[in-house]
């Protein structure tokens, strides 16, 4: 099925190649098409689509709720994750994942890069469409981490020890991963790593804290939210109704709707004007390049007896 179109393409290429002017015109038009397509792909890649945002933020789960408004987790708090999962299960969640994330766990280097710390049970594969393990394994024990491989490099190599928090903590790198939707440094830690951060690191960085995100599957949206709100109310001393009113669980459709408009939608002229202008300029350039050949052909036709009006 693919041979006739391929043969036709080679035939047309040979025909156009016989004439220098036709070959130049074809090359110019091909270049313009390539530039317009590259411009479209580049602008489209600058922002994530709704489906990509869902895969990035929610993974394989149906609902997501951020709990960081009510309680930040300090190192050493070993019970909160288990309490949140137990509350979600009592509310009807069929499966759940609690993710601790913090921007404060920086590598112990001069001028460390922006680094995002995330801790959950990675063996459950909570984000199958986001992270690809390219080397090693997922972390299983406290202190084990996977680091992402970015365009600017990676924080450590597989098998290295990664010093963080001003050198007060050291993580063992057991794997390397590729983030499909982000290109910044990430530390993906095993459960219990955050709880094991010692007092020297906490004293060196007093603001050290992690936010909590609950992800779950099932059809019980309101009852899960109320069960988690009741637990958080006991932890913070607030009224359950007040806590529940401030927890906003979103489903996949709502998360997709929150995605930022693409640059094509925000600045349509950034693509539409070049898409119209480049081909127009190419056509005018082709006429200009072929003007000498057309005039020579016109003189030959007139020389053999054709009227100038008929020749043109």
Secondary structure, DSSP 4 states (H G I P E B T S, - for coil): --HHHHHHHHHHHHHHHHSHHHHHHHHHHHHHHHHHHHHHHHHHHTS--HHHHHHHHTTT-SEEEE-TTT-PBPTT--SHHHHHHHHHHHTT-SEEEEEEEES---BSSTTPPPEEEEES-GGG-TTTTTEEEEEE----STTEEEEE-BTTB-SS-TT-EEEETTTTEEEEEEEEEEESS--SEEEEE-TTTTTT--HHHHHH-TT--BEEEEEEESS-HHHHHHHHHHHHHHHHT--HHHHHHH---EEHHHHHHTSPPPHHHH-THHHHHHHHHHHHHHHHHHHHHHHHHHHHHHHHHHHTT--HHHH-
